[in-house]
Amino acid sequence: MSGLQSKVHTNGKITLQEGTIRKFKANLRHELILSEDAGYR
């Protein structure tokens, strides 16, 4: 994964860089499931 595109509340789009997602995931108390992960529906 090089980046993750996401829609924002203003109907725009942003791309979150892999490092940003990794840091966010490391600080969560629970699991973060991304679309490419097993268990994502």
SULNORSUL-V426271 format. One record per backbone hydrogen bond with DSSP energy under -1.0 kcal/mol. CO is the residue of the C=O (numbers start at 1). NH is the residue of the N-H. Records with the same first field share a line. If there is no record, write none. Layout:
CO->NH + NH
This chain:
2->18
4->16
6->14
8->11
12->8
14->6
16->4
17->21
18->22
19->23
20->24
21->25
22->26
23->27
25->28
34->37
37->40
